[in-house]
Amino acid sequence: MSETWEQRVEAFWDTSAGKSAEELSEELGELLQGRDPADPRVLFEMASPHDFLGEEEQAVLPYQQALQAGLGGQKQEEALIQLASTLRNLGEPGQAVALLEQIPPSSLLHADAQGFLALAPLDAGRKHRSAAHRHHRAGAACPALWPGTGCLRPGP
């Protein structure tokens, strides 16, 4: 049985640590070759390496395009969280909050979204107490984060 595209994408992320931007770009290019560049999932995958490499400015548009093109399910929620984190890092905490508040309590990523949501008011100049309360209420830190970044590690 051959690997699906989603499994190859997962393997790409599982082996991404320590690779140069050039290596990641080349490998991602191979993964995306022949795929529809307007496909929401392709747009999402195009945005993620920019976050991974700390190139937040370059990640915003592909994330927005992926969401506008109809990215669905858990990938949509991952994109909302990752875009919110990116916007927060770029000094747009209000936009980050608006995105994070779209993650419903029933989502598997709700606790992750709440963890990021706890940080956004600090950037917006709101009281520290409010942020600490939200983070405590969220329960746990964000377990799906890439090491050393504020972004979710993409999954399949």
C-alpha positions as CSV (number, residue, x, y, z in Angstrom):
1,M,0.0,0.0,0.0
2,S,1.5,3.3,-1.0
3,E,1.6,6.4,1.1
4,T,-1.1,9.0,0.8
5,W,-0.2,12.7,0.1
6,E,-1.3,13.5,3.7
7,Q,1.0,10.9,5.1
8,R,3.9,12.3,3.1
9,V,3.1,15.8,4.4
10,E,3.1,14.4,7.9
11,A,6.5,12.7,7.3
12,F,7.8,16.0,6.0
13,W,6.9,17.8,9.3
14,D,8.2,14.9,11.4
15,T,11.6,15.3,9.8
16,S,11.7,19.1,9.5
17,A,13.7,19.9,12.6
18,G,17.2,21.0,11.9
19,K,16.7,21.4,8.1
20,S,17.7,24.6,6.4
21,A,15.1,26.9,4.7
22,E,16.5,25.7,1.4
23,E,16.0,22.0,2.2
24,L,12.5,22.6,3.5
25,S,11.5,24.7,0.5
26,E,12.9,22.0,-1.9
27,E,11.1,19.2,-0.1
28,L,7.9,21.1,0.1
29,G,8.1,22.0,-3.5
30,E,8.4,18.3,-4.4
31,L,5.3,17.5,-2.2
32,L,3.2,20.2,-3.8
33,Q,4.3,19.5,-7.3
34,G,1.3,18.8,-9.5
35,R,-1.1,19.8,-6.8
36,D,-3.7,22.6,-7.5
37,P,-2.1,25.8,-6.1
38,A,-5.6,27.1,-5.3
39,D,-6.4,24.0,-3.2
40,P,-7.0,25.2,0.4
41,R,-4.8,22.4,1.8
42,V,-1.9,23.3,-0.5
43,L,-2.2,27.0,0.5
44,F,-2.1,25.9,4.2
45,E,1.0,23.8,3.6
46,M,2.6,26.7,1.8
47,A,2.1,29.0,4.8
48,S,3.3,26.7,7.5
49,P,7.0,26.6,6.7
50,H,7.1,30.4,6.8
51,D,5.9,30.2,10.4
52,F,8.3,27.4,11.2
53,L,11.2,29.4,9.9
54,G,10.1,32.7,11.7
55,E,9.0,34.3,8.4
56,E,5.6,35.3,9.7
57,E,5.0,38.1,7.2
58,Q,5.2,35.6,4.4
59,A,2.8,33.2,6.1
60,V,-0.2,35.6,6.5
61,L,-1.5,35.7,2.9
62,P,-1.4,31.9,2.3
63,Y,-3.1,31.2,5.6
64,Q,-5.8,33.8,4.7
65,Q,-6.2,32.4,1.2
66,A,-6.5,28.8,2.6
67,L,-9.3,29.9,4.9
68,Q,-11.1,31.9,2.2
69,A,-10.8,28.9,-0.2
70,G,-12.7,26.7,2.2
71,L,-10.1,24.9,4.3
72,G,-12.2,22.7,6.5
73,G,-12.3,20.5,9.6
74,Q,-9.4,20.4,12.0
75,K,-7.1,21.9,9.3
76,Q,-9.2,25.0,9.4
77,E,-8.9,25.3,13.1
78,E,-5.1,24.7,12.9
79,A,-4.9,27.5,10.3
80,L,-7.0,29.8,12.5
81,I,-4.6,29.2,15.4
82,Q,-1.5,29.5,13.4
83,L,-2.6,32.6,11.7
84,A,-3.7,34.1,15.0
85,S,-0.3,33.3,16.5
86,T,1.4,34.9,13.4
87,L,-0.7,38.0,13.7
88,R,0.0,38.3,17.4
89,N,3.7,38.0,16.7
90,L,3.3,40.8,14.1
91,G,1.7,43.1,16.6
92,E,-2.0,42.5,15.7
93,P,-3.4,41.0,18.9
94,G,-7.0,42.1,18.2
95,Q,-7.1,40.2,14.9
96,A,-5.6,37.2,16.7
97,V,-8.3,37.3,19.3
98,A,-11.0,37.4,16.7
99,L,-9.6,34.3,15.0
100,L,-9.1,32.3,18.2
101,E,-12.6,33.0,19.3
102,Q,-13.8,31.1,16.2
103,I,-12.5,27.8,17.7
104,P,-15.6,26.1,19.3
105,P,-15.4,24.5,22.7
106,S,-16.2,21.1,21.1
107,S,-12.9,21.3,19.0
108,L,-10.0,19.1,19.9
109,L,-7.9,22.2,19.5
110,H,-10.0,24.4,21.9
111,A,-7.5,24.2,24.7
112,D,-4.7,25.1,22.3
113,A,-6.7,28.1,21.1
114,Q,-7.4,29.1,24.7
115,G,-3.7,29.0,25.5
116,F,-3.0,31.4,22.7
117,L,-6.0,33.5,23.6
118,A,-4.6,33.9,27.1
119,L,-1.5,35.6,25.6
120,A,-3.2,38.0,23.2
121,P,-4.7,40.4,25.8
122,L,-1.2,41.0,27.1
123,D,-0.2,42.2,23.7
124,A,-3.3,44.3,23.5
125,G,-2.5,46.0,26.8
126,R,-5.3,44.3,28.7
127,K,-4.8,43.3,32.3
128,H,-2.4,40.4,33.1
129,R,-5.0,39.0,35.5
130,S,-7.5,38.4,32.7
131,A,-4.9,36.6,30.6
132,A,-3.7,34.4,33.5
133,H,-7.3,33.6,34.3
134,R,-8.0,32.5,30.7
135,H,-4.9,30.4,30.6
136,H,-5.7,28.7,33.9
137,R,-9.2,28.0,32.7
138,A,-7.9,26.5,29.5
139,G,-6.2,23.8,31.5
140,A,-2.9,23.0,29.8
141,A,-0.3,24.5,27.7
142,C,-0.4,23.9,23.9
143,P,1.0,20.4,23.4
144,A,1.0,20.5,19.6
145,L,3.4,23.4,19.4
146,W,6.6,23.3,17.3
147,P,9.6,23.6,19.6
148,G,10.7,27.2,19.9
149,T,7.8,28.7,18.0
150,G,4.3,30.0,18.8
151,C,2.8,27.8,16.1
152,L,1.0,24.5,16.0
153,R,2.9,21.8,14.3
154,P,0.9,20.9,11.2
155,G,-0.6,17.4,11.2
156,P,-2.0,15.3,8.4
